[in-house]
Amino acid sequence: MRNTVDIVGVKVDNVTIIDAVIRTEDFLDGESTNLIFTPNSEILLDAVKEPSFAKILNSGDLVVPDGIGVVIASKFYNVPIKERVAGYDLMRKLIEIAYHKKKSIYLLGGKEGVAEEAAEKIREEYYGINIVGMHNGYFGDAEETLIINEIKDLKPDVVFVALGAPKQEIWINEHKHLIPAKIIMGVGGSLDVIAGRVKRAPEFFQKAGLEWFYRLIKEPKRFFRVLRLPKFIILAFYDAKTR
């Protein structure tokens, strides 16, 4: 039975990274298609504004708390989440599991060339890993049909979708019945990090839950986006107190 915390209307799994890894292994050994979402504070704010988006997140088979704001907010509901589970970290673990289990992977998203660069980096780290296909995240309806048909033909076990939120979650929800994969996971900007185009925060910032602050230092233009974190915390506080 899943252990979840309802935060502003979205059920987030109360898991550690180890718990999440065990779940993904079970998914890969099963027969059905499983959806993995990784909401942070911004994504949960979007879910509050758009109930249909919240419904999509709640359809996930594993919804991990990718953000310190989500962990903080859980305490208002008197069900503290065990730890932050970064989507990037879970993706890396899943790549490793797929390699050892000889499962296949498809990469979808990023700018032109990013998926190819990420695939090259992954292959360097895991010699012989089965990355069966890839495509950038910029496509129209006609090309989208070709992508779906390609994924159908290749039958990957894992599909990583890096279109950014909420686009990737909406896309996954709309096409999940057409994709014969064991796992479909929204991974945001993770392909950019793997490809080396974007540098992840140093480990100190990660462990302190301050990756957002590091990104703000590196990209001052993110200032107004960062302001959404306190807005989310306040919203979650009042939501918890009015239940």
Backbone bond lengths (Angstrom), bond angles and torsions (degrees), N, CA, C in turn:
res aa  C-N    CA-C-N  psi(-1)  N-CA   C-N-CA  omega(-1)  CA-C   N-CA-C  phi
1 M - - - 1.468 - - 1.526 109.47 -
2 R 1.333 115.99 134.36 1.458 120.53 -177.83 1.523 111.76 -72.14
3 N 1.316 115.16 141.16 1.459 122.15 176.44 1.523 107.20 -106.03
4 T 1.337 116.25 104.52 1.460 120.37 -175.68 1.524 111.68 -122.73
5 V 1.325 114.58 160.91 1.460 122.16 174.73 1.521 107.48 -122.38
6 D 1.328 116.44 125.46 1.463 120.62 178.49 1.523 108.74 -82.13
7 I 1.321 116.54 107.64 1.463 122.22 -179.70 1.517 108.56 -113.85
8 V 1.305 116.93 114.66 1.474 125.53 -176.12 1.530 111.75 46.07
9 G 1.322 116.16 38.54 1.460 120.37 174.86 1.512 115.86 93.01
10 V 1.318 117.64 0.60 1.467 121.33 178.27 1.524 109.15 -115.72
11 K 1.307 116.29 128.16 1.469 121.20 -179.49 1.531 109.69 -83.80
12 V 1.333 115.33 111.61 1.459 122.40 -178.63 1.525 108.84 -104.76
13 D 1.316 116.51 131.99 1.464 120.20 -179.59 1.527 111.07 -68.23
14 N 1.333 115.17 131.32 1.466 121.34 178.22 1.527 107.74 -89.51
15 V 1.330 114.94 83.11 1.463 120.53 -173.83 1.525 111.29 -131.55
16 T 1.313 115.34 159.03 1.459 121.97 168.03 1.526 106.91 -93.55
17 I 1.314 116.82 171.88 1.462 119.70 177.40 1.530 110.14 -61.75
18 I 1.339 116.57 -34.77 1.474 120.01 178.79 1.527 110.34 -66.05
19 D 1.347 116.27 -43.74 1.468 120.57 177.38 1.528 110.33 -58.03
20 A 1.326 115.32 -45.27 1.461 120.93 -177.72 1.527 111.12 -63.87
21 V 1.311 116.45 -40.37 1.469 121.20 178.79 1.529 110.42 -62.53
22 I 1.329 116.70 -42.90 1.470 120.88 178.88 1.523 110.28 -61.18
23 R 1.333 115.99 -40.46 1.468 120.49 178.85 1.526 110.78 -63.03
24 T 1.325 116.79 -42.96 1.469 119.60 -179.08 1.531 110.93 -65.77
25 E 1.316 116.62 -35.02 1.473 119.73 176.68 1.524 110.25 -63.66
26 D 1.329 115.98 -41.33 1.465 120.49 177.14 1.526 110.55 -62.89
27 F 1.328 116.39 -41.15 1.469 120.58 178.51 1.530 110.45 -59.03
28 L 1.333 116.11 -45.62 1.466 120.59 -177.78 1.524 112.54 -66.09
29 D 1.323 115.63 -28.51 1.465 120.09 179.96 1.529 112.25 -85.58
30 G 1.331 116.37 -10.06 1.456 120.45 -178.28 1.515 113.17 -89.09
31 E 1.332 115.61 -167.48 1.463 121.01 -176.77 1.523 113.07 -114.41
32 S 1.322 117.50 -21.00 1.464 120.47 -174.41 1.528 112.09 -90.03
33 T 1.330 115.43 169.17 1.466 121.97 175.92 1.520 108.95 -89.21
34 N 1.325 116.97 129.90 1.461 122.37 -178.17 1.525 110.16 -120.04
35 L 1.323 115.80 137.02 1.461 121.75 -178.38 1.525 110.21 -103.93
36 I 1.329 116.45 133.49 1.462 121.58 177.20 1.521 108.81 -118.66
37 F 1.338 115.81 123.45 1.466 122.09 176.99 1.525 109.34 -118.01
38 T 1.322 115.96 153.53 1.472 120.39 -174.26 1.531 110.90 -132.58
39 P 1.327 117.93 68.20 1.466 119.82 -175.22 1.525 114.76 -71.29
40 N 1.331 114.56 138.31 1.465 121.75 169.37 1.525 107.88 -110.11
41 S 1.306 117.77 -169.31 1.466 121.53 -177.04 1.524 111.90 -60.82
42 E 1.331 116.47 -43.80 1.465 120.81 -179.76 1.519 111.51 -60.33
43 I 1.310 115.82 -44.49 1.461 120.32 -178.23 1.525 110.64 -65.07
44 L 1.331 117.38 -39.61 1.467 120.34 178.63 1.521 111.33 -68.54
45 L 1.326 117.54 -33.36 1.467 120.10 174.48 1.521 110.17 -63.31
46 D 1.325 116.60 -42.72 1.465 120.68 177.38 1.522 110.70 -61.51
47 A 1.328 116.18 -35.53 1.464 120.88 -179.80 1.524 111.49 -68.15
48 V 1.333 116.48 -33.65 1.466 120.71 177.12 1.529 109.93 -66.30
49 K 1.316 116.07 -41.17 1.467 121.11 -178.65 1.524 112.04 -71.64
50 E 1.327 116.12 -31.01 1.461 120.52 -175.62 1.536 110.20 -127.95
51 P 1.338 116.88 95.68 1.472 120.94 -177.39 1.530 113.78 -54.97
52 S 1.326 117.39 -32.20 1.468 119.38 179.81 1.525 110.86 -65.42
53 F 1.330 116.46 -31.47 1.463 120.66 177.03 1.528 109.91 -71.54
54 A 1.334 116.44 -39.51 1.469 120.49 176.49 1.528 110.21 -60.18
55 K 1.325 115.76 -39.09 1.470 120.39 179.05 1.528 110.80 -62.42
56 I 1.330 116.17 -39.45 1.469 120.28 178.23 1.527 110.23 -63.25
57 L 1.337 116.32 -47.55 1.465 120.04 179.27 1.525 111.01 -59.23
58 N 1.327 115.75 -39.41 1.470 119.93 -179.22 1.530 112.90 -71.47
59 S 1.328 116.45 -11.44 1.467 119.85 176.91 1.527 111.40 -84.90
60 G 1.332 116.35 -6.78 1.459 120.44 -178.90 1.522 112.44 -66.60
61 D 1.313 115.70 146.55 1.465 120.90 178.20 1.522 111.49 -86.89
62 L 1.334 115.76 -18.75 1.461 122.24 173.52 1.520 106.58 -148.54
63 V 1.335 115.94 118.22 1.468 121.89 -177.03 1.524 106.99 -123.23
64 V 1.322 116.65 100.84 1.466 120.10 -171.94 1.528 112.01 -96.49
65 P 1.328 116.92 148.52 1.473 122.19 -178.04 1.527 112.34 -79.38
66 D 1.326 116.12 90.00 1.465 120.80 -177.82 1.525 109.74 -94.07
67 G 1.307 116.44 75.30 1.463 120.43 179.31 1.514 110.73 159.49
68 I 1.322 115.87 136.85 1.461 120.29 -178.85 1.520 111.18 -64.50
69 G 1.343 116.62 -28.89 1.461 120.26 178.79 1.516 112.21 -62.67
70 V 1.327 116.64 -36.48 1.467 121.36 178.78 1.525 110.06 -67.57
71 V 1.320 116.32 -40.36 1.470 121.03 178.39 1.528 110.46 -64.10
72 I 1.329 116.54 -44.81 1.472 121.09 178.82 1.525 110.23 -61.70
73 A 1.336 115.83 -45.81 1.464 120.56 -177.37 1.523 111.99 -61.08
74 S 1.316 117.98 -33.85 1.467 120.88 -177.99 1.525 111.86 -60.36
75 K 1.324 116.66 -28.42 1.464 120.76 -178.91 1.525 111.72 -67.78
76 F 1.331 116.63 -27.59 1.466 119.90 177.91 1.523 111.05 -65.61
77 Y 1.335 116.26 -26.18 1.465 121.62 -178.33 1.534 111.71 -92.89
78 N 1.334 115.31 7.66 1.471 122.42 179.52 1.530 113.21 60.69
79 V 1.333 115.69 24.66 1.466 121.11 173.81 1.525 107.04 -133.97
80 P 1.326 117.18 76.78 1.468 120.20 -174.73 1.531 112.57 -60.94
81 I 1.311 115.67 128.32 1.460 120.38 174.77 1.524 108.74 -69.19
82 K 1.328 116.17 138.98 1.469 121.89 -172.82 1.520 113.02 -60.46
83 E 1.325 116.60 -45.22 1.460 120.19 -179.39 1.521 110.44 -166.78
84 R 1.298 115.00 161.67 1.457 120.14 173.47 1.527 108.81 -71.71
85 V 1.320 116.10 135.10 1.463 121.27 176.08 1.525 107.32 -118.02
86 A 1.303 116.85 97.75 1.463 121.25 -177.18 1.522 110.48 -66.62
87 G 1.329 115.66 133.47 1.454 120.02 179.08 1.516 112.43 -57.62
88 Y 1.326 116.24 -37.53 1.469 120.56 179.31 1.527 110.50 -62.03
89 D 1.332 116.31 -44.79 1.467 120.29 -179.73 1.524 111.37 -63.49
90 L 1.334 115.72 -41.47 1.465 119.08 -179.93 1.529 110.35 -67.34
91 M 1.322 116.68 -38.21 1.462 120.06 177.21 1.524 110.78 -60.61
92 R 1.337 116.29 -45.21 1.463 120.11 179.85 1.533 111.22 -62.19
93 K 1.334 116.01 -40.33 1.469 119.97 177.47 1.530 110.78 -63.70
94 L 1.329 115.13 -40.56 1.463 120.12 -178.64 1.530 111.12 -66.83
95 I 1.324 116.72 -36.86 1.468 120.57 175.26 1.530 110.09 -60.69
96 E 1.326 115.48 -44.06 1.468 120.39 179.77 1.526 111.27 -63.22
97 I 1.338 115.94 -43.13 1.466 120.53 179.16 1.528 110.22 -63.25
98 A 1.334 116.06 -44.39 1.466 120.58 179.86 1.527 110.68 -60.00
99 Y 1.309 115.58 -38.20 1.472 120.23 179.09 1.530 111.05 -63.50
100 H 1.316 116.13 -49.04 1.466 120.05 -177.19 1.531 112.33 -70.09
101 K 1.332 116.23 -30.58 1.460 119.88 179.22 1.529 112.24 -89.68
102 K 1.349 115.76 1.23 1.469 121.76 -179.26 1.526 111.67 58.35
103 K 1.336 115.42 43.14 1.453 121.92 176.44 1.531 109.73 -96.82
104 S 1.318 116.08 154.94 1.464 121.04 -176.20 1.524 112.00 -97.37
105 I 1.341 115.53 155.08 1.467 122.33 -173.92 1.527 110.55 -131.93
106 Y 1.337 115.73 143.70 1.469 122.43 172.02 1.523 107.66 -125.27
107 L 1.335 116.92 134.79 1.463 122.60 179.87 1.519 109.96 -109.32
108 L 1.325 116.70 125.15 1.460 121.38 179.02 1.521 109.80 -129.40
109 G 1.343 116.52 120.93 1.457 119.20 174.74 1.513 114.02 133.68
110 G 1.328 114.18 178.48 1.454 120.71 -179.47 1.515 112.01 82.39
111 K 1.317 115.89 172.22 1.462 121.53 176.97 1.526 109.74 -73.12
112 E 1.316 115.45 171.57 1.460 121.31 179.04 1.529 110.65 -52.91
113 G 1.303 117.02 124.84 1.459 121.87 176.42 1.516 115.34 93.08
114 V 1.334 117.95 -17.37 1.471 120.55 -176.85 1.528 111.67 -66.09
115 A 1.329 117.26 -46.86 1.470 120.19 -179.10 1.527 110.71 -60.91
116 E 1.345 116.38 -39.50 1.460 120.52 178.83 1.530 111.07 -64.99
117 E 1.327 116.08 -42.57 1.468 120.24 179.49 1.525 110.89 -66.13
118 A 1.337 116.09 -40.51 1.465 120.06 178.00 1.526 110.37 -63.86
119 A 1.330 116.12 -42.42 1.465 120.46 179.05 1.525 110.90 -60.87
120 E 1.321 115.94 -40.83 1.468 120.37 179.38 1.529 111.20 -62.48
121 K 1.344 115.63 -42.88 1.472 119.95 179.31 1.528 110.78 -64.34
122 I 1.326 115.85 -42.29 1.471 120.29 -179.75 1.528 110.24 -64.15
123 R 1.317 116.45 -41.63 1.472 120.50 179.80 1.521 111.87 -65.94
124 E 1.328 116.13 -32.87 1.466 119.67 176.97 1.525 110.75 -65.90
125 E 1.334 115.33 -36.01 1.467 120.66 -178.26 1.523 112.17 -81.14
126 Y 1.332 115.76 -36.52 1.468 120.72 -177.89 1.530 108.71 -123.82
127 Y 1.308 115.03 85.01 1.469 120.43 -175.99 1.530 110.72 -60.14
128 G 1.320 115.58 125.73 1.454 120.55 178.56 1.512 114.44 90.95
129 I 1.340 118.08 0.00 1.465 120.55 179.05 1.526 109.29 -60.32
130 N 1.311 115.91 144.42 1.461 121.18 -172.82 1.533 111.77 -96.24
131 I 1.334 116.08 83.83 1.466 121.39 172.56 1.521 106.06 -93.14
132 V 1.314 116.07 105.67 1.467 120.56 -169.58 1.520 113.88 -83.63
133 G 1.344 117.34 -19.88 1.458 119.01 -178.90 1.503 112.05 -173.04
134 M 1.340 114.71 169.28 1.463 120.60 -179.41 1.513 109.47 -162.03
135 H 1.329 115.65 157.24 1.465 121.13 176.59 1.512 107.93 -158.77
136 N 1.336 116.26 147.84 1.465 119.58 177.75 1.525 110.79 -71.79
137 G 1.322 115.92 172.41 1.458 120.63 -174.82 1.515 115.20 -93.63
138 Y 1.327 116.93 14.14 1.464 120.99 -178.41 1.524 108.92 -115.24
139 F 1.327 115.66 102.05 1.461 119.88 -177.03 1.523 110.11 -153.10
140 G 1.327 114.67 150.07 1.455 121.45 176.19 1.515 110.44 -92.86
141 D 1.339 115.84 -174.39 1.465 120.38 -176.29 1.526 112.56 -61.42
142 A 1.345 115.86 -43.34 1.468 119.55 -177.71 1.526 110.78 -64.32
143 E 1.331 115.65 -44.97 1.462 119.74 -179.79 1.528 110.84 -68.44
144 E 1.335 115.91 -33.32 1.463 119.83 178.32 1.522 110.90 -60.37
145 T 1.328 116.08 -40.44 1.463 120.61 178.02 1.525 110.85 -61.29
146 L 1.331 116.07 -40.68 1.465 120.68 178.06 1.531 110.93 -64.33
147 I 1.350 115.58 -39.69 1.470 120.44 179.05 1.528 110.38 -63.11
148 I 1.333 115.87 -47.10 1.468 120.45 179.64 1.527 110.34 -59.92
149 N 1.331 116.37 -43.85 1.467 120.00 179.68 1.527 111.34 -64.17
150 E 1.342 115.81 -37.17 1.462 119.55 178.08 1.528 110.70 -64.40
151 I 1.336 115.84 -44.40 1.466 119.87 179.37 1.531 110.27 -63.17
152 K 1.339 116.40 -39.81 1.470 120.28 177.35 1.524 110.95 -59.00
153 D 1.329 115.18 -44.87 1.467 120.15 -177.43 1.530 112.02 -68.53
154 L 1.339 115.88 -38.78 1.463 120.49 -176.36 1.525 113.06 -78.26
155 K 1.347 115.50 -25.51 1.474 121.67 178.29 1.538 113.33 50.86
156 P 1.332 118.17 56.18 1.469 119.76 178.35 1.522 110.86 -69.88
157 D 1.318 115.82 151.62 1.466 120.07 176.27 1.522 111.37 -78.42
158 V 1.339 115.85 -32.05 1.464 121.61 -178.04 1.525 109.41 -129.98
159 V 1.327 116.14 132.04 1.463 121.48 173.97 1.523 108.22 -120.19
160 F 1.326 116.53 119.14 1.461 121.90 175.31 1.528 108.07 -96.90
161 V 1.337 116.36 124.00 1.462 121.41 -177.24 1.522 109.36 -112.90
162 A 1.331 115.62 114.09 1.470 121.39 -175.59 1.524 110.07 -116.75
163 L 1.324 115.78 71.26 1.463 121.24 -179.92 1.522 112.01 -108.07
164 G 1.330 117.33 -2.42 1.458 121.06 -176.15 1.514 110.94 82.33
165 A 1.327 115.99 149.55 1.474 121.15 -179.70 1.531 109.37 -86.94
166 P 1.343 117.43 145.68 1.475 127.91 0.14 1.530 114.11 -89.45
167 K 1.338 115.98 2.26 1.471 119.89 -175.64 1.517 112.54 -55.57
168 Q 1.346 117.17 -44.11 1.466 119.10 -175.44 1.524 112.17 -67.67
169 E 1.329 116.72 -38.42 1.468 119.73 179.32 1.531 110.50 -66.99
170 I 1.332 116.00 -40.95 1.466 120.25 178.30 1.528 109.68 -64.23
171 W 1.330 116.19 -43.16 1.467 120.74 -179.84 1.527 110.70 -62.92
172 I 1.313 116.19 -44.69 1.470 120.31 179.10 1.525 110.35 -60.28
173 N 1.319 116.54 -44.41 1.462 120.82 -178.86 1.524 111.76 -62.97
174 E 1.332 116.46 -39.50 1.463 120.83 -177.71 1.525 112.80 -72.34
175 H 1.332 116.73 -27.61 1.464 119.58 -172.66 1.532 114.45 -115.08
176 K 1.318 117.39 3.13 1.473 120.06 -174.81 1.524 113.03 -58.45
177 H 1.344 116.98 -32.66 1.464 119.72 -177.77 1.527 111.98 -76.80
178 L 1.329 116.31 -11.13 1.463 120.55 -178.75 1.523 112.64 -100.29
179 I 1.340 115.93 -9.42 1.463 120.41 -174.15 1.532 110.37 -107.01
180 P 1.326 117.42 114.06 1.473 121.27 -177.08 1.526 112.63 -84.42
181 A 1.327 116.11 60.25 1.469 120.65 -178.59 1.520 109.91 -115.31
182 K 1.326 116.36 156.01 1.464 120.50 175.95 1.532 110.56 -77.05
183 I 1.350 115.43 -33.70 1.464 121.04 -178.87 1.523 109.87 -136.67
184 I 1.324 116.06 132.14 1.464 122.18 169.61 1.523 105.72 -122.12
185 M 1.315 116.86 120.08 1.464 121.18 -173.61 1.520 111.33 -125.71
186 G 1.330 116.39 131.23 1.459 121.50 172.63 1.515 109.50 -81.86
187 V 1.337 116.78 125.18 1.469 119.26 -172.46 1.531 114.07 -123.57
188 G 1.328 118.03 9.84 1.464 119.95 174.37 1.512 113.53 53.54
189 G 1.339 115.77 -126.13 1.459 121.06 -177.81 1.517 114.72 -91.68
190 S 1.317 117.62 16.92 1.469 120.42 -175.33 1.523 113.46 -63.30
191 L 1.326 117.63 -32.94 1.464 119.48 178.92 1.522 110.80 -64.15
192 D 1.341 116.51 -36.59 1.467 120.45 178.03 1.521 110.91 -62.56
193 V 1.338 115.95 -38.36 1.466 120.35 -179.85 1.528 109.96 -69.48
194 I 1.327 116.66 -46.46 1.464 120.01 179.76 1.523 110.82 -61.95
195 A 1.337 115.99 -39.64 1.463 120.75 -179.11 1.523 112.28 -69.60
196 G 1.342 116.25 -17.51 1.459 120.19 -179.97 1.510 114.12 90.88
197 R 1.332 116.33 7.88 1.463 120.07 179.72 1.523 112.12 -80.85
198 V 1.317 116.45 -25.70 1.464 122.41 177.76 1.524 107.71 -127.29
199 K 1.320 116.18 133.74 1.457 120.45 -179.83 1.525 109.85 -91.16
200 R 1.329 116.01 131.59 1.464 120.00 177.35 1.521 109.66 -78.04
201 A 1.329 115.69 156.03 1.462 120.99 179.15 1.526 110.51 -60.68
202 P 1.342 117.49 146.70 1.471 120.56 175.42 1.529 110.79 -57.30
203 E 1.311 116.21 158.20 1.465 121.75 -174.18 1.528 112.52 -57.18
204 F 1.346 117.29 -34.84 1.464 120.00 179.59 1.521 110.68 -57.95
205 F 1.342 116.74 -46.17 1.465 120.86 -179.80 1.527 110.49 -66.20
206 Q 1.328 116.76 -37.45 1.465 120.23 179.33 1.526 111.04 -62.30
207 K 1.327 116.49 -49.79 1.465 120.92 -176.85 1.524 112.18 -67.24
208 A 1.330 116.15 -29.97 1.465 120.47 -179.62 1.527 111.94 -84.64
209 G 1.330 116.64 -1.17 1.460 120.23 -178.21 1.511 112.72 71.07
210 L 1.325 115.96 27.78 1.468 120.91 -174.66 1.522 112.89 -115.75
211 E 1.316 117.51 27.66 1.468 119.32 177.41 1.524 110.62 -60.42
212 W 1.329 116.06 -35.43 1.466 120.11 179.61 1.527 110.67 -62.29
213 F 1.340 116.75 -36.95 1.467 121.31 -179.87 1.526 110.28 -69.53
214 Y 1.326 116.14 -39.06 1.469 120.39 177.81 1.527 110.04 -62.79
215 R 1.342 116.10 -43.72 1.464 119.38 179.61 1.519 111.10 -64.38
216 L 1.343 116.01 -33.92 1.462 120.01 177.81 1.524 110.72 -65.55
217 I 1.328 116.88 -40.63 1.461 121.31 178.04 1.528 110.07 -62.30
218 K 1.332 115.66 -43.19 1.467 120.74 -177.71 1.523 112.35 -76.01
219 E 1.348 115.44 -30.10 1.468 120.42 -177.84 1.533 109.40 -133.12
220 P 1.332 118.14 82.37 1.470 121.80 -178.56 1.527 113.65 -56.05
221 K 1.333 116.76 -23.61 1.467 119.99 -179.53 1.538 111.68 -66.26
222 R 1.337 116.61 -12.80 1.461 121.02 178.43 1.525 112.76 -80.14
223 F 1.333 117.69 1.43 1.465 121.53 -172.57 1.526 112.18 -52.08
224 F 1.327 116.82 -48.70 1.464 119.34 -175.50 1.533 111.64 -70.54
225 R 1.333 116.97 -26.95 1.466 119.34 174.50 1.522 110.35 -69.66
226 V 1.328 116.39 -37.82 1.468 120.97 -179.95 1.524 110.68 -63.84
227 L 1.326 117.31 -29.08 1.463 121.00 179.38 1.527 112.01 -63.12
228 R 1.317 116.78 -16.01 1.457 120.01 179.30 1.532 111.69 -72.02
229 L 1.332 117.00 -21.39 1.469 120.06 179.77 1.524 111.66 -62.99
230 P 1.364 119.91 -54.24 1.470 118.57 177.69 1.524 112.32 -62.88
231 K 1.329 116.71 -32.16 1.467 119.82 177.57 1.529 109.98 -62.38
232 F 1.318 116.43 -42.08 1.466 121.02 178.81 1.523 111.12 -65.82
233 I 1.330 116.75 -43.05 1.468 121.11 -179.39 1.526 110.35 -59.86
234 I 1.315 116.93 -44.62 1.473 121.50 178.97 1.527 110.45 -63.55
235 L 1.332 116.25 -44.60 1.460 121.02 179.85 1.525 110.98 -60.90
236 A 1.329 116.72 -44.68 1.465 120.94 -179.87 1.525 111.13 -64.98
237 F 1.328 116.61 -38.43 1.464 121.22 179.77 1.529 110.27 -60.24
238 Y 1.328 116.43 -48.41 1.464 119.91 -178.52 1.530 111.65 -70.67
239 D 1.335 116.34 -33.56 1.464 119.57 177.43 1.525 110.06 -63.59
240 A 1.319 116.65 -42.66 1.466 121.24 -179.21 1.524 111.50 -66.46
241 K 1.324 116.15 -39.26 1.465 120.21 -176.04 1.524 112.95 -75.06
242 T 1.327 117.29 -19.93 1.467 120.07 -177.86 1.527 112.54 -96.64
243 R 1.308 117.21 6.45 1.472 119.53 178.72 1.522 111.17 -88.22
